[in-house]
């Protein structure tokens, strides 16, 4: 499954909804979109509830975008985490690096 990026902006903020797989095949397009967004908006929110899978390349893009946003004085927020995103962040101990509250919109598999 490929990654679809939907964007909606209002008053200096941009919401980017990611749908599909955040993997090595999708990172080039996402990296470009995120860097553009970080330079144009004071706050960028990534809505992640529809991310089905995330791999190391996907995590690297998120880390790079967070670092770039801190450098530029803008804000990158991760919200509505999918189960796959939560598991990847926790496995790599990155949840505190991003610092966003983790709120699942769908249940964790039991």
Steps between C-alpha positions, in 0.01 A plus 500: 500500500636842413486811716245771435556844654197724551556860609279767649620839623353781706648802677868404480444134583508199271345161563647213302305174510708198400313201358673172419852372559773729628787296364812524287288533185314805632766696685632708209160657433427546870841652570446758226147583620610531863797726428281726289233508772750575779638798308154639417301441820564575866327177606470170314284219636544147366185295544614139510189295575490357146865392481487123451872426521815695585860389455841642590502734202163640606627558853811672364288746302294582809817550708657723233181706468477545878865606516456744211189650658685556828786663310262734316296584809183342368291222651453146369227307678414133463137422575244220482770233493419167335589176674790447259643845577467454878672162485788636289549806722498289815728232355759763409433703817414807297169591665673739741713650218186621323329587829147490364224333700423159351129462445383193316189541291478127437561217746833324542487134394458277803 
